[in-house]
Structures are given as C-alpha cells and as structure tokens.
C-alpha cells in the first residue's frame, strides 16, 4: 500500500495528514512549524511515498530541512494547492487543507 502526506503550514503550527491510496486517513497530527517537530509525527504513520505542502514563507527552510532528513517532500505552488483544495467539497480548515494536499487523496498527477 502507498501512503501520502499533506502538510498545511502556518508560522506557528503545521497540520499533518497521512492518507492511503484510496484517500482514507491513516494518521493526523498537529505540531509546531519546525523541521525537527514535523519529522516527529511522520514515523508514527506508515512510510510515505510523498509529502506535499505549498509554497510560503516557511517553505524554503522546511523543504531543505525535510529533504536533508530523507523525507520525500514536494513543494507545490499556491495555484496548484488552491486548485486541489477547491475541488474538494469540504469546509476550509487547516486539517482539511492538509488532507487535500496529500496526493493520494485523488487521482490527480503530482
């Protein structure tokens, strides 16, 4: 089974959501927005094929920090994230955004 994670990152807090290929949530967590804090909840879920988050002020630091620690991270531009999130019929929350960014939640190519 393949697993995918989405991160919804703000300056203070990051929501982590891990999905299987069918889109079922297998793990969710909230943590502070540092590389060291974000890598803590990821091993509590099955190994992810890809971890996705959108560009923003924290993106360069987190992208390089997670890559250095072996996390298969992909940073997408805000327009791509917006399109992915507006295609979902959910209320806009950080938790739902993290779920929508996980590429396993649909058949869209990443």
SULMONOR-V597072 format. One record per helix or strand of 3 or more residues. SS is the DSSP state (h for helix, s for strand). FROM is the first residue (numbers start at 1). LEN is the number of residues. If there is no record, write none. Layout:
BEGIN
{{SS,FROM,LEN} {SS,FROM,LEN}}
END
This chain:
BEGIN
{{s,3,7} {s,13,8} {s,25,8} {h,35,8} {s,50,5} {h,59,10} {s,73,4} {h,78,9} {h,94,8} {h,103,3}}
END
